[in-house]
Amino acid sequence: MIRKIKLRYLHFIDVICETQSLVGAAAKLNVTPAALSKSCLEIERILGVQLFVRSHQGMQPTEICSLIVESSRSIGHELDKLVKTVNEYKEIELGPLTIGMQAMGLETRIMHGIAKIKKGDPDRTIRIIHRERDHLIDMLNRRELDLIFIDSFQMDRQSHVSFHPMLHAGCVAVSPHGVRTMREVVEGWAGYCDDTWILPQKGIAIRDRFDAVLYARDLEPPARLIEYNASIGLSALFLQCEGWGIIPTYALSTATAYIEVAPSYETMDEMQLESGLAWLGAFPQKKYVEDAIEVFKTAT
């Protein structure tokens, strides 16, 4: 019996019961009275009971009809819940992939990974957000971001966050006067602390590591400071101010037009950058986020 009952039959009965008129119900359902009458007879045949007392006054529901309508409305409510659940699931699965970035040197690999994800899932919206690392970590913890690319500095304090390293690099200090190793700068800080320093804002890995190095040695931070959060115009600023800055060794090629650069430099362990991919590894991830993690892990 259950296999033979069609959901639209239950809806038909409900409307006839409400209007108590075959013509009125047909108009409301946008079907012909003949088709509606045929459906009504069909459901009575399947159930084996009379649902309506037909007369010139209309369609009077029987007692069993009222009970069936009550049950069918309960079924309708459950179906509404089912549809809502499915739509919520689809919304999750069809939601955007949100990526936070603050990792110099990984830009090309990240963009290659994003392009690969887009080709495999063309309908997925991908959002790229640039912020300081502390903001990115906060946004990740609030689940406003699915993935972030940051430096690993103090990430061991975030035990619920998984980290996949993708780039290792040392740092050097540069100015129009030349290149200095970070060890030279720190050990001779008295000769550098009164110079102008052009450094990233707090929250960017190089700055956080440099501040930690000075703090660990009881050295005062530079008094003459210019802070930035974007690289636009930095070369001109360094040349005009004759200030010192800190860059990863892989970025030294950009300074060869202004200063002499050696083939290699000794790097300081405390100023080693380790950039990579971070996500909330302690919690279940959406399928498309898991797929994206695997893409970025293998991105070259």
C-alpha positions as CSV (number, residue, x, y, z in Angstrom):
1,M,0.0,0.0,0.0
2,I,2.8,2.5,1.0
3,R,4.6,1.9,-2.3
4,K,1.4,2.8,-4.3
5,I,0.6,6.0,-2.4
6,K,1.9,9.1,-4.1
7,L,2.7,12.2,-2.1
8,R,0.6,14.3,-4.5
9,Y,-2.4,12.2,-3.6
10,L,-2.0,13.2,0.1
11,H,-1.7,16.8,-0.9
12,F,-4.9,16.5,-3.1
13,I,-6.9,15.0,-0.1
14,D,-5.7,17.8,2.2
15,V,-6.9,20.6,-0.2
16,I,-10.2,18.9,-0.9
17,C,-10.7,18.4,2.9
18,E,-9.9,22.1,3.4
19,T,-12.2,23.5,0.6
20,Q,-14.8,20.7,0.7
21,S,-15.4,21.4,-3.0
22,L,-14.0,19.4,-5.9
23,V,-14.2,22.4,-8.2
24,G,-12.6,24.8,-5.6
25,A,-9.8,22.3,-4.8
26,A,-9.2,21.7,-8.6
27,A,-8.8,25.5,-9.1
28,K,-6.4,25.8,-6.2
29,L,-4.3,22.9,-7.4
30,N,-4.4,24.0,-11.0
31,V,-5.8,20.7,-12.3
32,T,-9.1,19.8,-13.9
33,P,-12.0,18.6,-11.6
34,A,-12.1,15.4,-13.6
35,A,-8.4,14.7,-13.0
36,L,-8.8,15.5,-9.3
37,S,-11.9,13.2,-9.0
38,K,-10.0,10.4,-10.7
39,S,-7.0,10.8,-8.2
40,C,-9.4,10.9,-5.3
41,L,-11.1,7.6,-6.4
42,E,-7.6,6.1,-6.9
43,I,-6.4,6.9,-3.4
44,E,-9.7,5.5,-1.9
45,R,-9.2,2.3,-3.9
46,I,-5.6,2.0,-2.6
47,L,-6.6,2.6,1.0
48,G,-9.8,0.7,0.8
49,V,-11.8,3.3,2.7
50,Q,-14.2,6.1,1.7
51,L,-12.6,9.5,2.2
52,F,-15.5,11.9,1.3
53,V,-19.2,11.8,1.3
54,R,-20.2,13.4,-2.1
55,S,-23.3,15.5,-2.4
56,H,-24.7,18.5,-4.1
57,Q,-23.4,20.5,-1.1
58,G,-19.8,19.4,-1.8
59,M,-17.2,16.9,-0.5
60,Q,-17.7,16.2,3.2
61,P,-14.6,14.4,4.7
62,T,-15.2,11.3,6.6
63,E,-13.7,10.6,10.0
64,I,-10.8,8.5,8.5
65,C,-10.2,11.2,6.0
66,S,-9.6,13.7,8.8
67,L,-7.1,11.3,10.4
68,I,-5.3,10.7,7.1
69,V,-5.0,14.5,6.5
70,E,-3.6,14.9,10.0
71,S,-1.0,12.2,9.4
72,S,-0.1,13.5,5.9
73,R,0.5,17.0,7.4
74,S,3.0,15.4,9.8
75,I,4.7,13.7,6.8
76,G,4.8,17.1,5.1
77,H,6.5,18.7,8.1
78,E,9.1,15.8,8.2
79,L,9.7,16.3,4.4
80,D,10.2,20.1,5.0
81,K,12.8,19.2,7.6
82,L,14.5,16.8,5.2
83,V,14.6,19.4,2.5
84,K,16.0,22.0,4.9
85,T,18.7,19.5,6.0
86,V,19.7,18.7,2.4
87,N,19.8,22.4,1.5
88,E,22.0,23.2,4.6
89,Y,24.3,20.4,3.6
90,K,24.4,21.6,0.0
91,E,25.1,25.1,1.2
92,I,28.1,23.8,3.3
93,E,29.4,21.7,0.4
94,L,28.9,24.5,-2.1
95,G,30.3,27.2,0.1
96,P,33.4,29.2,-0.7
97,L,37.0,28.0,0.0
98,T,38.5,30.8,2.1
99,I,42.3,31.2,2.2
100,G,44.3,33.5,4.3
101,M,47.8,34.6,3.2
102,Q,50.8,36.2,4.9
103,A,53.7,34.2,3.7
104,M,56.4,35.7,1.5
105,G,58.0,33.4,-1.0
106,L,55.0,31.1,-1.3
107,E,52.9,33.2,-3.6
108,T,53.7,31.3,-6.8
109,R,53.1,27.9,-5.2
110,I,49.8,29.1,-3.6
111,M,48.5,30.5,-6.9
112,H,49.4,27.3,-8.8
113,G,47.5,25.4,-6.2
114,I,44.5,27.7,-6.4
115,A,44.5,27.4,-10.2
116,K,44.5,23.6,-9.9
117,I,41.7,23.6,-7.4
118,K,39.6,25.9,-9.6
119,K,40.1,23.6,-12.7
120,G,39.0,20.6,-10.7
121,D,36.0,22.4,-9.1
122,P,35.1,25.3,-11.4
123,D,31.9,26.2,-9.6
124,R,33.6,26.7,-6.2
125,T,34.2,30.3,-5.2
126,I,37.7,30.8,-3.8
127,R,38.4,33.8,-1.6
128,I,41.9,35.0,-0.8
129,I,42.4,37.3,2.2
130,H,45.6,39.1,3.1
131,R,46.1,40.0,6.8
132,E,48.8,40.0,9.5
133,R,49.5,36.5,10.9
134,D,47.8,37.1,14.2
135,H,44.6,38.2,12.5
136,L,44.8,35.1,10.2
137,I,45.2,32.8,13.2
138,D,42.2,34.4,15.0
139,M,40.1,34.1,11.8
140,L,41.1,30.5,11.4
141,N,40.1,29.7,15.0
142,R,36.8,31.4,14.4
143,R,36.3,29.3,11.3
144,E,36.2,32.4,9.1
145,L,39.0,30.9,7.1
146,D,39.5,27.3,5.9
147,L,43.3,27.5,5.4
148,I,46.0,30.0,6.1
149,F,49.6,30.4,4.8
150,I,51.8,31.8,7.5
151,D,55.2,31.5,9.2
152,S,55.4,28.8,11.8
153,F,56.7,31.2,14.6
154,Q,55.1,30.1,17.9
155,M,52.6,27.8,16.1
156,D,53.4,25.2,18.7
157,R,51.1,27.1,21.1
158,Q,48.2,26.3,18.8
159,S,48.0,22.6,19.5
160,H,44.7,22.2,17.6
161,V,46.2,23.6,14.4
162,S,48.1,21.4,12.0
163,F,51.0,22.9,10.1
164,H,52.7,21.7,6.9
165,P,56.0,23.4,6.2
166,M,56.6,24.5,2.6
167,L,59.5,26.9,2.6
168,H,62.6,27.4,4.8
169,A,64.8,30.5,4.4
170,G,67.3,32.6,6.5
171,C,67.2,36.4,6.8
172,V,69.7,39.2,6.4
173,A,69.7,42.9,7.0
174,V,70.0,45.2,4.0
175,S,70.4,48.9,3.5
176,P,72.1,51.1,0.8
177,H,75.3,50.5,2.9
178,G,75.2,46.8,2.0
179,V,74.2,43.4,3.4
180,R,74.8,42.3,7.0
181,T,74.1,38.9,8.6
182,M,71.6,38.9,11.4
183,R,74.4,37.7,13.8
184,E,76.5,40.7,12.9
185,V,73.6,43.1,13.5
186,V,72.6,41.5,16.8
187,E,76.1,41.2,18.2
188,G,76.9,44.7,17.1
189,W,73.5,46.2,18.0
190,A,75.0,49.3,19.7
191,G,76.2,50.3,16.2
192,Y,72.8,49.8,14.6
193,C,70.1,50.6,17.2
194,D,70.2,54.4,16.5
195,D,69.9,53.9,12.7
196,T,66.6,54.2,10.9
197,W,64.9,50.7,10.6
198,I,62.2,50.0,8.1
199,L,60.3,46.9,9.3
200,P,57.0,45.1,8.8
201,Q,54.3,45.8,11.3
202,K,54.0,43.6,14.3
203,G,52.2,40.4,13.3
204,I,54.3,39.7,10.3
205,A,56.8,36.8,10.8
206,I,60.1,38.7,10.2
207,R,59.1,41.4,12.6
208,D,57.9,39.0,15.3
209,R,61.1,36.9,15.0
210,F,63.3,40.0,15.1
211,D,61.5,41.4,18.2
212,A,61.9,38.1,19.9
213,V,65.7,38.0,19.2
214,L,66.2,41.5,20.6
215,Y,64.0,40.7,23.7
216,A,65.9,37.5,24.4
217,R,69.1,39.4,24.6
218,D,67.7,42.4,26.6
219,L,68.4,44.7,23.6
220,E,66.2,47.8,23.1
221,P,64.2,47.9,19.9
222,P,65.2,50.6,17.3
223,A,64.1,54.1,18.2
224,R,63.9,55.3,14.7
225,L,61.3,53.2,13.0
226,I,59.2,53.1,9.9
227,E,56.6,50.3,9.8
228,Y,54.8,48.9,6.7
229,N,52.3,46.2,5.8
230,A,52.8,46.1,2.1
231,S,55.9,46.1,-0.2
232,I,54.8,48.9,-2.5
233,G,57.5,51.5,-2.8
234,L,59.9,49.9,-0.3
235,S,63.0,50.1,-2.5
236,A,62.6,53.8,-2.9
237,L,62.0,54.2,0.8
238,F,65.2,52.3,1.7
239,L,67.3,54.4,-0.7
240,Q,65.9,57.7,0.4
241,C,66.0,57.0,4.2
242,E,69.3,55.0,4.0
243,G,67.5,52.7,6.5
244,W,68.0,49.1,7.4
245,G,65.5,46.4,6.7
246,I,65.3,42.6,7.0
247,I,64.6,40.4,4.0
248,P,64.7,36.6,3.4
249,T,67.8,35.5,1.5
250,Y,65.7,34.4,-1.5
251,A,64.7,38.0,-2.0
252,L,68.3,39.3,-2.2
253,S,68.1,39.2,-6.0
254,T,65.7,42.2,-5.9
255,A,68.5,44.3,-4.3
256,T,71.3,43.6,-6.7
257,A,70.6,46.8,-8.6
258,Y,71.4,48.9,-5.5
259,I,74.0,47.0,-3.5
260,E,76.6,44.3,-3.9
261,V,75.3,40.9,-2.9
262,A,77.5,37.9,-2.1
263,P,76.6,34.4,-3.3
264,S,75.6,33.3,0.2
265,Y,75.4,34.4,3.8
266,E,75.5,32.8,7.2
267,T,72.0,32.6,8.6
268,M,70.9,32.8,12.2
269,D,68.8,30.0,13.6
270,E,66.4,32.3,15.4
271,M,65.8,34.3,12.2
272,Q,65.0,31.2,10.1
273,L,61.6,31.6,8.4
274,E,59.5,28.5,8.0
275,S,56.4,29.2,6.0
276,G,53.6,26.8,5.2
277,L,50.0,25.8,5.3
278,A,48.0,25.7,8.5
279,W,44.4,24.4,9.2
280,L,42.3,23.2,12.1
281,G,43.6,19.7,12.1
282,A,42.0,18.8,15.4
283,F,38.5,19.2,13.9
284,P,36.7,17.5,11.0
285,Q,37.1,19.3,7.7
286,K,34.7,19.7,4.8
287,K,35.5,17.4,1.9
288,Y,36.5,20.2,-0.5
289,V,38.8,21.6,2.2
290,E,40.5,18.2,2.7
291,D,41.0,18.1,-1.1
292,A,42.5,21.6,-1.1
293,I,44.9,20.7,1.7
294,E,46.2,17.8,-0.4
295,V,46.6,20.0,-3.5
296,F,48.7,22.6,-1.6
297,K,50.8,19.9,0.1
298,T,51.9,18.8,-3.3
299,A,52.0,22.2,-5.0
300,T,55.4,23.0,-6.6
